[in-house]
Amino acid sequence: MKVETVFGNILMTTTEKDPLTFIEEIMATIKDPDIWTDLASKVIWSIVLVIVAMILIRIINRTIENFFKVKSKSRLKGNEKRNQTLINVLENVATVFIWFVIVMMIFETFNLPVRTLLAGAGVVGLAIGFGAQSLVKDMITGFFILLENQFDKGDFVRVNTSGTTVAEGEVISLGLRATRIQGWEGELINLPNSTINEVVNFSRYNAISMLDINVSVSEDLDRVERILETYFAEHWEEEEMLVAQPELLGLQGIESGEAIIRVMLETQPMEHFGVTRRVRKSLKNHLESKGIYISVPKMDIQDYDGKMAKDEGDRYGKEL
C-alpha cells in the first residue's frame, strides 16, 4: 500500500473517530512494513536522481570546457577572456536547469502536485515580481552586457553610474544579476548590473603613454633627439610589452630652465604603467652614458644689497 493512500485515508476519517481509535490506526500504519518499503524505495530513487544530477552537471561542464578548448585551437578561437566568461555563464545556466528538473522529478516521485505547485509559484512569482523589479532589471542588463560583449572576466574597467565612478579595477566574475570587480587595493566590489550605466574598458585596445624627458636648455637638443632615435631603433624590441617603436614627438616645452622632450609609447593593454617606468630608467642610464643628464628645475634668487634695502626702507617710511 502506498504511503500517500494510507495517510490520506487516516486524515479523511479523523473527524469521524475518537482520538484513541485515531492513535491506534496511526500506530498500525507505522508498523506496516509495506509503507516503509515504499518510502525507502522513493528515498533511494531520490538519492539516485541527485547522484545523476551531479554526474550530468560534471559531464556538461566538461563538455562546455572541451568545446571552448577545441574552439581556441581553430580559426574561430575568439578572445580568451570572452571564452572564459561564456564558460562560466553557460555552466551556471546548465546547473540551475538540471537541478530544477531533478527537484520536479523528486516531487513527482512522492506524488506531490507539481502542476499545482508550479501554478502557485507562478502566482507568487507574479506578486513578488512587482516588488523585485530591480532584480529583473539586473538580469536584463546582465544579458545585454553579455550579448554586446561590453567586458569580460579579467578585463580592467571603470564603471560609472550617472556620470559618477562607482568602481574601477579587474572584473573577477560576470553574471546575469551582478558583477564583481577587484579594485587597486584588493577591495572586492559587488555591483548589481542595473547600476552599470557606462563602462570604460581599458583592456580591449593597445594603451598609449606619454613619456617626458627633462634635459637642460643648454644641451644640444638636436643631438639629444638623434641619440634617442638611435636608441629606440636599436633597443625598443627588448621591451616585450611594446607593440611598436616609440615615437619621438620632439620638444614639448621649456620650464624653469628645463627642456621637455616628449616620447609616445604604445604598449599592450594595461601595460603602459610598467613600460613607462622601465623605459624612463633605461633612457636615463643611456643619456648619462652619452654625457647628458636629467636636469633639475632651477630658480633664480636675487639678494638685495644694503643700499637697495635702505632705499626701500626710506620709501616705505615716507608712505607712512
C-alpha positions in Angstrom: 0.0 0.0 0.0 1.3 3.5 -0.9 2.3 5.9 1.8 0.0 8.7 0.4 -3.0 6.4 0.3 -2.6 5.2 3.9 -2.1 8.7 5.4 -4.8 10.1 3.2 -7.4 7.6 4.5 -6.3 8.3 8.1 -6.7 12.1 7.6 -10.1 11.7 5.9 -11.5 9.7 8.8 -10.0 11.7 11.6 -13.2 13.6 12.3 -15.3 10.5 12.3 -13.4 8.6 15.0 -12.5 9.2 18.6 -8.9 10.2 19.4 -8.0 6.7 20.8 -9.0 5.0 17.6 -7.1 7.5 15.6 -3.9 6.9 17.6 -4.3 3.1 17.2 -4.7 3.5 13.4 -1.5 5.6 13.3 0.4 3.0 15.2 -0.9 0.3 13.0 0.1 2.3 9.9 3.6 2.9 11.3 4.1 -0.8 12.0 3.0 -1.8 8.4 6.2 -2.9 6.6 4.8 -2.1 3.1 4.7 1.5 4.0 8.3 1.6 5.0 9.3 -0.4 1.9 7.5 2.1 -0.4 9.0 5.1 1.4 12.5 3.6 1.3 12.2 2.9 -2.4 11.2 6.5 -3.0 14.1 7.9 -0.9 16.6 5.6 -2.7 15.2 6.8 -6.0 15.5 10.4 -5.0 19.1 9.8 -3.9 19.8 8.2 -7.3 18.3 11.3 -9.0 20.6 13.6 -7.0 23.6 11.5 -8.0 22.5 11.5 -11.6 22.2 15.3 -11.5 25.7 15.7 -10.1 27.1 13.4 -12.8 25.2 15.3 -15.5 26.4 18.6 -14.3 30.0 17.4 -14.3 29.6 15.9 -17.8 28.0 19.1 -19.2 30.6 21.3 -17.6 33.4 19.2 -19.0 31.7 19.2 -22.5 31.5 23.0 -22.4 35.1 23.4 -21.4 36.3 20.9 -24.1 34.2 22.7 -26.7 35.9 26.0 -26.0 39.3 24.3 -25.8 38.8 23.0 -29.4 37.4 26.4 -30.4 40.6 28.1 -29.1 42.7 26.0 -31.4 40.6 26.8 -34.5 40.5 29.9 -36.6 37.3 31.0 -34.8 39.1 30.9 -31.4 38.0 34.4 -30.4 39.1 36.3 -27.3 40.3 34.1 -24.5 38.7 36.3 -21.8 35.4 36.2 -23.7 35.5 32.4 -23.9 36.1 32.2 -20.1 33.2 34.5 -19.4 30.9 32.4 -21.6 32.1 29.2 -20.0 31.2 30.5 -16.5 27.7 31.7 -17.6 26.9 28.5 -19.6 27.9 26.3 -16.6 25.8 28.3 -14.2 22.7 28.1 -16.5 23.2 24.4 -17.0 23.5 23.8 -13.3 20.3 25.7 -12.4 18.3 24.0 -15.2 19.4 20.5 -14.2 18.7 21.0 -10.5 15.2 22.4 -11.4 14.4 19.3 -13.4 15.7 16.9 -10.7 13.7 18.6 -8.0 10.5 18.4 -10.1 11.2 14.7 -10.6 11.6 14.1 -6.9 8.3 15.9 -6.2 6.7 13.5 -8.8 8.3 10.5 -7.1 6.5 11.5 -3.8 3.2 12.1 -5.8 3.3 15.8 -4.9 1.1 18.0 -7.1 3.8 19.5 -9.2 1.5 21.4 -11.6 -0.4 22.9 -8.6 2.9 23.9 -7.1 4.1 25.5 -10.3 0.9 27.3 -10.8 1.1 28.6 -7.2 4.7 29.5 -7.7 3.7 31.4 -10.8 1.1 33.5 -8.9 3.5 34.1 -6.1 6.2 35.0 -8.5 4.0 37.5 -10.2 3.2 39.1 -6.9 6.9 39.1 -5.9 7.8 40.4 -9.4 6.2 43.8 -8.7 8.4 44.2 -5.6 11.5 42.8 -7.3 11.7 44.9 -10.4 15.3 45.7 -9.7 16.2 42.0 -9.8 14.5 41.7 -13.2 16.3 44.9 -14.4 19.6 43.4 -13.2 19.2 40.2 -15.2 18.1 42.1 -18.4 21.1 44.4 -18.1 23.4 41.4 -17.5 22.0 39.7 -20.6 22.7 42.7 -22.8 26.2 43.1 -21.3 27.0 39.6 -22.4 25.2 40.0 -25.7 27.1 43.2 -26.6 30.4 41.9 -25.1 30.9 45.1 -23.2 33.6 43.5 -21.0 34.8 40.0 -20.0 36.3 38.3 -17.0 39.9 39.6 -16.5 39.3 43.0 -18.2 40.2 46.2 -16.4 37.2 48.5 -16.4 35.9 51.7 -14.9 32.2 51.7 -14.2 30.2 54.9 -14.0 26.6 55.4 -12.7 25.0 58.7 -13.8 28.5 60.1 -14.5 30.0 59.1 -11.1 32.6 56.4 -11.0 31.5 53.6 -8.7 34.1 51.0 -9.4 37.4 50.7 -11.1 39.5 47.5 -11.3 39.7 44.0 -12.7 36.5 42.0 -13.5 36.5 38.9 -11.3 33.2 37.5 -12.4 30.3 38.4 -14.6 26.8 37.0 -14.1 23.3 37.8 -15.1 22.5 39.5 -11.8 25.7 41.1 -10.6 29.3 41.8 -11.5 32.3 41.5 -9.1 35.3 43.9 -9.6 38.5 43.9 -7.6 39.9 47.4 -7.1 43.5 48.6 -7.0 43.9 47.9 -3.2 42.4 44.5 -3.4 38.9 45.5 -2.4 36.1 43.4 -3.8 33.1 45.4 -5.2 29.8 43.7 -6.0 27.7 45.7 -8.4 24.1 45.0 -9.4 24.1 45.0 -13.2 21.3 47.6 -13.3 23.6 50.2 -11.8 26.1 49.9 -14.6 25.3 52.9 -16.9 28.6 53.5 -18.5 31.7 51.2 -18.9 35.2 52.3 -19.8 37.1 49.1 -20.9 40.9 49.6 -20.8 41.7 46.0 -21.9 40.4 45.9 -25.5 43.0 48.0 -27.3 46.6 49.0 -27.0 47.5 51.6 -24.4 49.2 54.9 -25.1 51.6 56.5 -22.7 53.4 59.9 -22.9 56.9 59.9 -21.5 58.5 63.3 -20.8 62.3 63.6 -20.6 63.7 66.7 -19.0 67.2 67.9 -20.0 68.9 71.3 -19.5 68.1 74.0 -22.0 71.9 74.4 -22.5 72.1 70.9 -24.2 72.2 70.5 -27.9 68.6 69.3 -28.4 69.2 68.1 -31.9 71.9 65.8 -30.6 69.7 64.6 -27.8 66.9 63.7 -30.3 69.3 61.9 -32.5 70.6 59.8 -29.6 67.1 58.9 -28.6 66.0 57.9 -32.1 69.1 55.7 -32.5 68.4 54.1 -29.1 64.8 53.4 -29.9 65.6 51.9 -33.3 68.2 49.5 -31.8 66.7 48.6 -28.5 62.9 49.0 -28.5 62.3 45.3 -29.1 64.0 44.5 -25.8 60.8 45.6 -24.0 58.3 42.8 -24.7 55.3 44.9 -23.8 55.9 47.5 -26.5 54.0 46.8 -29.7 55.7 49.4 -31.8 58.8 51.5 -31.9 58.5 54.6 -29.6 57.8 57.8 -31.4 59.8 60.8 -30.6 57.4 63.8 -30.7 60.0 66.4 -30.0 60.3 69.5 -27.7 57.1 69.7 -25.6 58.0 72.9 -23.7 60.6 74.8 -21.7 60.0 75.4 -18.0 62.3 76.5 -15.2 65.5 76.0 -17.2 64.4 72.6 -18.5 63.7 71.4 -22.0 60.9 68.8 -22.0 61.2 66.2 -24.8 58.1 64.0 -25.2 58.1 60.4 -26.4 54.9 58.4 -27.2 54.9 54.7 -26.2 52.3 52.2 -27.5 52.0 49.1 -25.3 49.8 46.1 -24.8 46.6 46.8 -22.9 47.1 47.9 -19.3 50.9 47.5 -19.6 51.7 51.2 -20.0 52.4 51.9 -16.3 55.2 49.4 -16.0 56.6 50.0 -19.5 56.8 53.8 -18.9 58.8 53.3 -15.7 61.2 50.8 -17.3 61.8 52.9 -20.4 62.3 56.1 -18.3 65.0 54.3 -16.3 66.8 52.8 -19.4 66.7 56.2 -21.2 68.2 58.0 -18.1 71.1 55.5 -18.0 71.7 55.7 -21.7 71.7 59.5 -21.8 74.1 59.6 -18.9 76.4 57.3 -20.8 76.4 59.9 -23.5 77.2 62.8 -21.1 73.6 64.1 -20.9 71.9 64.3 -17.5 68.4 64.7 -16.5 68.0 68.3 -15.4 66.8 69.7 -12.1 64.4 72.7 -12.1 66.3 76.0 -11.3 65.1 79.1 -9.6 66.9 82.5 -9.7 67.1 84.2 -6.3 68.4 87.8 -6.2 69.6 89.2 -2.9 69.1 92.9 -2.1 72.3 94.8 -1.3 72.4 97.3 1.6 71.7 100.4 -0.5 68.7 98.9 -2.1 67.4 97.8 1.3 67.9 101.3 2.7 66.1 102.9 -0.3 63.2 100.6 0.1 63.0 101.4 3.9 63.0 105.2 3.2 60.3 104.9 0.6 58.2 102.8 3.0 58.7 105.5 5.8 57.6 108.3 3.5 54.5 106.5 2.5 53.5 106.0 6.2 
